């Protein structure tokens, strides 16, 4: 059985004299070089520079291994690997400097380099599997996948690493490709629950549906929109908008009640018109804002009920369009989200669907009023906040997200007043 530390280079060798405590300094230095170079054996290559220890017994122990003039305390000496390998051969025909260093340190050397090599081999297998399977996909799916660029795209999105960390990368990729192969051609649609035979919930959540969307270039959009682009229908009963103070036309909801409009109801929404031309509805990303506004109104026993719509995270295209439809019935719309990459994307989607809406406390001054101490990484483009040219530069400078809860007192004050506000620049 091969040695776990050196894969058998120590077979038949007399290691005991080499592993004396007096020689530990030499092998530790060589082990560090082996890790850095990714070379487990260290039988050749550039000479290794070591610092000679002060203790006479340590210098004496290395005298037969480091050739040249006598070792002096504190001096730097170059260890020629070929000569050291030859010196070790007297203790074992297959011994190498790296093998002895591994035993002295009681660990396998060059682990990171070996791991990178293994990952590169595994990544090549993923590439080969992708290229082979893509050739057999229906033409309309091949156009979505892009066989020539799909591996690079998946690697950029971090999916190659995710696959390598999966229990069975080949099986997960095979399942995703099988689902992709069943996507309908343009002009046709299919229920998402029918894409995986015998398992109607296989694409509800998890790595498999996310990988299918990544394979087909649909991972940069909200999940429902991504599937819709592929001709796949999700259920239309879950999700939607959480609302208080605004209702569809003809609905009767108790004053101050909070309810959810699922995607099915949003598909052809017809809102009750605004009471006056200066009536505002506030659109927020996080349910905590709506909950706080409703709780505050109830605690004060106020006759004026808050008018808030919550997207509960990333809004779908249908949700954005439903919010945009409010303007058609006379509502003034104020929209906001968290100050982070996702939140700015939500804002752009909402403002595109509702061009007359205003950004509510989403300017540079609002960000600066709540920005905390700390450090993070916000990868922002200059065009990510078209409603305020100053916002992206200050967010890049501080590189810390600001969440809606950080501005909650100001948001509640605006909701109570019935009109959006902003910090002064």
N, C-alpha and C positions, 0 to 999 in steps of 0.2 A: 504493500500500500504506500503510495507516495506521501511524503511529508507535507502536512498542511501549510508549513511555513515556507518551504523552498522547493516543493514539488520533486523531492527525491535527490536533490543535489548533495544532500548530506549522507546518502547511503554509503556505508562502509567507512565513514570518516571518523577520525579521532578529534572530536570537537572540544573535549574538556580543557586542554591547555589554551585554546583560543578564546574560551568563554570565561576566563578568569576576570575577576572584578577590575584588575589593573588595566585590562584592555577595553573596558566598556566605553571609554571616551572615544576611541578610534571607531568602533562599530556604530556608535550613535551618530557620529559625523557622517559616516558613509550611508547610514540609513536615511538621513535627511536628504543627501544628494540623490539617492535612489528614488525617493518620493518625488523630488523636484523634477528629475529627468524622466520619470516613468520607466526606469530601467531596473528590473529586479535583480539582474545578475551582476552588473557593474564589472564586466570582464574587459571592457574596452571603452574608448572614448576619452575625452579630455581628462587630464590629471585632476585629482581632487585636492584642494588645499585644506589642511587641517592645522589647528593650533596645538603646539606641543605643550603638555601639562607641566606643572612645576614639580610634581612629586617624582623623585628619582625612580621609584619602583614602577611607576606607570611608563616612564620613558624607557626603562630597561626592558619591559615586557614587549614593547613595540620595536625594539632594535632590529630584530630579525625580519620584520615585515616591511619596514620603511627603509629602503636602501639609501645609500649616500653617506654623508658625513654624520658624525654623532649628533643626536638630538639635543637641542639646547632649550631650556625652559622659556616658554612664551613665544618662541619663534614660529613662523608659518612655514610649513613644509608641504611640498607637492608630492602626493602619493600617485605614482604611475600604476594604473589599474592592471595593465598587462603583467608588470613585475610582481604586483601583489598576488595576482591569480596564480602565477608560477610558484610563488612561495607557499601558497596554501595547498598546492598539489601534493606536497609531502605529507599532508595530514588526511588527504582524501582526493582521489583522482577526479572527482566531479565538483569539488568544492569551488565556490566563487565568493568574491568579497560580499556580494549581496546576500548569499545564502547564510554566511556566518553572521552578518549584521542582522538578518531576520531572526536567527536563533538568539542572538544576544539581546535583542529588543523584544523577543517573544511575540512577534506579529509579522504578518505578511507585508512586504514592502510594495510601494507604487500602487496602492489600492485605488487612488483616484484615477490614475491613468488607465488601469485595468478596467475600472468601471466605465470610463469614457469609451474605451474600445468595445466593451460589451454592448453599451448603448448604441454605438454607431452600427454595430452588426445588426442589432435588433431593429434599429430604424431603417436599415437597408431592407430588412425583411418586410417591414410595413410598406415601404415604397414599392417593392416588387409585388406585394399582394394588391396594392392599389392599382398599379399599372395593368396587372393581369385582369383584375375584375372589371376595371373601367372599360376595357375593350369589349366586354360582353354586355354592357348596359344598353338599354334602349336609346335610340338616337337623341330623343328629347331630354333624357336624363344625362347623357354624356355632355350635352351642351351646358347643363347646369353645373355638373361636376368639374368640367374642364380638366381632362386627364393630364394634360401637359403641366398644369400649374397647381393641381390639387394638393400634392404633397407639400410644396412650399407654402401654400396657404394654411394648411393644417399646422405646419410647424410654426408659422408666424402667430397663429392663434393659440399656441400652446398645446394643441391636441396631440402632437406626436409624443410629448412628455407625458400627457395624461394616459395615452394608450400604453406607453412603456410601463407605467405604474399600475395598470389594470391587472387583475388576476390572470386574465387570458386575453392579451391584446389581439391576437389573431381572430378569436371568436367574436369579440366585441365589434371589430372592424367588419367581419363577415356578416354579422347581423345587420349592421348599419347599411352596408352595401345591398343586402337583400331587400331591406325596406325601401331604399332608394330606387331599386329596380322596379318596384311596384307602384311608383308614383304615376299618376295619370298623365296622359298627353294633354297639351294645351286644349282648352275648351271642354274638358271633362273634369269631374271632381270625384273624390272618394272620402268616405268617413275615416277619420284617423284610427278608429277602433278596429278597422278591417285590414290594416296594413300588416299586422303580425298575426298570422293564423293561430287561433286557439288561445290568444292572450290579448283581449281587447284593451287592457290597461298598460300594455308594455311601453307605450309611448306617452304616458301621462307625465312622468317625471324621470329624472335620472340621466345617466351618461348616454344611453342609447338614443333618445330623441334629440339630445343636444348634439351628438355626433352626426346624426342624419342632417340636421340643419346646417352644421358646419361643412359637411361634404358638399351640400348643394348651394353653398354661398348665401345661406339665409340666416346666419347666426347674428348678424348685426342689427336685427330688427326685433321688436317685441315678438314673443313666441307665437301668439295667434296670427300676427301679420306674416311671420315667417312661413307658417304652415299654409296660410291662405295663398301666399305667392306660389306655393307648390301645388295648388289645386286640392288641398286637404282641408276638410271641414272638421273643426273641433266642436265639442259640445257648446251650446249657446246659453247654458243655464248657470254656469259658474263664472265668477269674476264680475266685471262690470264696474259701475260707479256707486259709491256710497254717498247718500244725499240727505240733506236736511234743508227745509225752507223753499225748495223748488220741486214742482211736480209736473208730470206729463199732463197734457190737456184732458180734462174730464176725470182725473183721478181725485179721490177724496182721501186725504191723509190727515190724521190728527195733528194739530198745530204743535210744532217742536219735535215731531217724531223723526227718527232716522231710519232710512230704509235703503235697500240696494236694488238698483236697476240692472238686471243681468244683460248680457249681450243681445239676447233675443229681443228684449224690449227696446234696446238702443238702436236696433237696425233701422227702424223707420220712426224715430222719435218725433213727437209733436208736443212741444212744451207749452205750458200755460204762459201767456204773455206777461211781461213785467207790469207791475202796477203803475209805475210812472217812468218817464224817460230817463230819470237819474237813479234808477234802482240797480244795485250792483249784486252780482253773485261772485263768490270767492272760490277759486279752484286751487286745491292744495294737493300735495303728494302723499302726506302721511295722515293716517286716521287719527293720530293723537291731536292734531289741530282741530279737526271737526269735533272730536269728543270733548275737548276742553271748551270750545265755543258753546256747545250744547249744554254742557254741565254748568257753565257760568250763567247762561241765560236762565236755566231752571232755578239755580240758587238765588238769583235776584228776582225771580218771579216776574221777569220782564215780559211785557206784551209784545215787544219787538223780537221776533225769532231770528236767529242767524240764518243766512243763506249761504251754505257751503257745499261744495262738491269735492269729494276726495277720490283720486284715481288709485289709491292704495298701491303705489309703486309705478312701474312703467305703464303708461297708457297705451292701449292698442289703437290702431287706426280707427276702429269703430267708435271707441270712446272719445277720441279726439274730435271726430266728426260730430258726435252727439253734443259735445261741448260747444263746437262751432255753431251748431244749429240754434243755440240760445240767442245769438245775436239777431237771428231772423225774426225773433218774437219780441225784440225790443230790450233785451237784457244787456247791461254793461258787464263785461267779463274781466275779472282780475285773476291772473294765473301766476303760480309760483311753484317752486320745488326746492330741493336741497341744493346748496352750493357745492356740487361735486360734478364729476364728469357725467354721470347718469342724469343728475338733475338738470344740467344745462341741455342735454339731449331731449329730456322731457319738455323743457320750455320751448325748444325749437319746434318740436312736433305740435305742441298745442297752439303756438302762435301761427304756425302755417295753416292749421285747420280753422283758426279763429283770428283772421288778420286784424279785426278791430279790437281785439283784447289788448290789455296792457299788462306789462310785467309788474307784478306786485311785490314791492320790497325785494327786488332782485337786481339792484344796482351795486356798483362798486362801494358806495358809501354804506349801504345796508350790510354788505359783506364785512367791511372794516369795522362796523359797529359791534359785530359779534365774534370776530375771528379770535380763536383761542391761541394760547401759546402751544407750541409743539411742532412736529415735523411730520410730513407725509409726502406722498408723491402724487401730484395731479398732472396728468399728461393732457394738456389742453392745447388746442389750436387757436390761432388768432380770431377765427371766424365762429367760435363756439358760442358767443353771446352777442349776436347782432343787435340786440336791443340796448346795449351799453358798451361803447368802445373802451371804457376804462376798466370793465370788470375782469376780463381775462388777464391783463397785466398785473393787477393787484393779487389775483388768485395765484398766479404763477410766482409772485414774489413771496407770498406767505406759504403757499403749497400746503394748506390745511383746509379740509372741508368744513363747512358750516351747515348745520342741519336746521330744519325748520323749528325744532324744539328750542334752539338757541335764540330764536327771535320771537318766542311764543307771546310774551306780554304785548309787544308791538302789534303782532298779528291779531290778537284778541281785541285790542283797542280799535283796530281798523274795522274788524267785523262788527263790533258793537256800534261804531260810528256809522257804519253802512257805506264807507267809501275807502278805497286803498290809500295808503300813505307811503312815504319814503323818507329816508334820512336826507338831510340837505348835503349837497356836494360841497 
